[in-house]
Amino acid sequence: MKNWLAFALAALLPTLPIGAYAKSKPGELEILGYIEKVRFDNPPIELNAKLDSGATTSSLNALNKESFEKDGKEWIRFDVIDPEDEDNLVTFEAPVVRTVRIRRHGGTPHVRPVVELGMCVGHVHQMAQFTLADRSNFNYQVLVGRNFLKGHIVVDSGSRFETKPECKPSKGDEG
């Protein structure tokens, strides 16, 4: 009896064709691979990113960090490697929203600045906080953590590059 009931329920549920991971209705979670292309708003640049539900805060590669003051607030200027030309650097500027202390096993803690940037992943656009760190020794310049994924994206650990970043900033999200 249980097998018949399971079969009947499975027949009634809609099935997703392979690759049909895009969100179809507002409020639904988008299923993306563990590696996806992401697009930042300002400067407009597309990078490969690792979507990591084990990380709380997202992280962005930041080379040549330079703090400065603008309108009485602390800002930071930093570079990321242009994926189209690894000899070229793309410069970001953003206000520092906070700093975090990163504890390391057997090492001294690191203090990292945190900035808020607008980013598109799949069909999801939002402002999110990023810790700035030298990620040159990692495979991906961007790590997308739960602060971005929560309530919007489910990560399929067996998939990569399920979609391209195809979204526009929401009102109030322009950055």
NORPE-V981334 format. One record per pair of residues at least 12 apart in sequence whose C-alpha atoms are under 8 Angstrom apart, sorted by the first residue. I is the first residue (numbers start at 1). J is the second residue. D is the distance in whole Angstrom. If there is no record, write none. Layout:
{{I	J	D} {I	J	D}}
This chain:
{{19	162	7} {21	162	7} {22	122	8} {22	123	8} {22	163	7} {23	123	7} {27	152	8} {28	152	7} {29	151	7} {29	152	5} {29	153	5} {29	154	6} {30	122	8} {30	123	8} {30	152	6} {30	153	5} {30	154	6} {31	153	6} {31	154	5} {31	155	6} {31	156	6} {32	122	7} {32	153	7} {32	154	6} {32	155	5} {32	156	6} {32	159	7} {32	160	7} {32	161	7} {32	162	6} {32	163	7} {33	51	8} {33	155	6} {33	156	5} {33	157	6} {33	158	7} {33	159	4} {33	160	4} {33	161	6} {33	162	6} {34	50	6} {34	51	5} {34	52	7} {34	155	6} {34	156	6} {34	157	5} {34	158	7} {34	159	6} {34	160	6} {34	161	8} {35	48	7} {35	49	6} {35	50	5} {35	51	6} {35	159	7} {35	160	5} {35	161	6} {36	48	6} {36	49	5} {36	50	7} {36	51	7} {36	121	7} {36	122	8} {36	160	6} {36	161	5} {36	162	7} {36	163	7} {36	164	7} {37	49	6} {37	121	7} {37	122	8} {37	161	7} {37	163	8} {37	164	6} {37	165	6} {38	119	7} {38	120	6} {38	121	5} {38	122	7} {38	164	7} {38	165	6} {39	119	6} {39	120	5} {39	121	7} {39	165	6} {40	117	7} {40	118	6} {40	119	4} {40	120	6} {41	117	8} {41	118	5} {41	119	6} {41	120	8} {41	174	8} {41	175	6} {42	92	7} {42	117	8} {42	118	7} {42	175	7} {43	90	8} {43	91	8} {43	92	6} {46	83	8} {47	83	7} {47	141	7} {47	142	7} {48	140	6} {48	141	7} {48	142	7} {49	140	5} {49	141	7} {49	142	5} {49	143	6} {49	144	7} {50	140	6} {50	142	6} {50	143	5} {50	144	6} {51	143	6} {51	144	5} {51	145	6} {51	155	7} {52	143	7} {52	144	6} {52	145	5} {52	146	7} {52	155	8} {53	144	8} {53	145	6} {53	146	5} {53	149	7} {53	155	8} {54	145	7} {54	146	7} {55	144	8} {55	145	5} {55	146	6} {56	145	5} {56	146	5} {56	147	6} {57	129	7} {57	130	6} {57	131	7} {57	144	7} {57	145	5} {57	146	6} {57	147	6} {57	148	8} {58	128	8} {58	129	7} {58	130	5} {58	131	6} {58	142	7} {58	143	5} {58	144	5} {58	145	4} {58	146	7} {58	147	7} {58	148	7} {59	130	5} {59	131	5} {59	132	6} {59	133	7} {59	142	6} {59	143	5} {59	144	7} {59	145	8} {60	130	6} {60	131	6} {60	132	5} {60	133	6} {60	134	8} {60	135	7} {60	141	6} {60	142	5} {60	143	6} {61	79	8} {61	80	6} {61	132	6} {61	133	5} {61	134	5} {61	135	5} {61	136	7} {61	141	5} {61	142	6} {62	78	5} {62	79	6} {62	80	6} {62	132	5} {62	133	5} {62	134	5} {62	135	7} {63	78	6} {63	79	5} {63	80	6} {63	133	8} {63	134	6} {64	77	8} {64	78	5} {64	79	6} {65	77	6} {65	78	4} {65	79	7} {66	78	6} {73	95	7} {74	95	6} {74	96	6} {75	93	7} {75	94	6} {75	95	4} {75	96	5} {76	93	6} {76	94	6} {76	95	6} {76	96	6} {77	91	7} {77	92	6} {77	93	4} {77	94	7} {78	91	6} {78	92	5} {78	93	7} {79	91	4} {79	92	6} {80	92	8} {80	141	8} {94	115	6} {94	116	7} {94	117	8} {95	115	6} {95	116	8} {96	113	6} {96	114	6} {96	115	5} {96	116	8} {97	113	8} {97	114	6} {97	115	5} {97	116	7} {98	113	6} {98	114	5} {98	115	7} {99	111	7} {99	112	5} {99	113	4} {99	114	5} {100	112	5} {100	113	7} {100	114	7} {100	131	8} {112	131	6} {112	132	6} {112	133	7} {113	131	6} {113	132	6} {114	129	6} {114	130	5} {114	131	4} {114	132	6} {115	129	5} {115	130	5} {115	131	7} {115	132	8} {116	128	5} {116	129	4} {116	130	6} {117	129	6} {117	130	7} {117	175	6} {118	169	8} {118	173	7} {118	174	7} {118	175	5} {120	165	6} {120	166	7} {120	167	6} {120	168	8} {120	169	8} {121	164	7} {121	165	5} {121	166	8} {121	167	8} {122	163	6} {122	164	6} {122	165	4} {122	166	6} {122	167	7} {123	165	6} {123	166	5} {123	167	5} {124	152	7} {124	165	8} {124	166	8} {124	167	6} {125	167	6} {125	168	7} {125	169	6} {125	170	7} {125	173	8} {126	148	8} {126	169	7} {126	170	7} {126	173	6} {127	173	6} {127	174	8} {127	175	7} {128	147	7} {128	148	6} {129	147	7}}
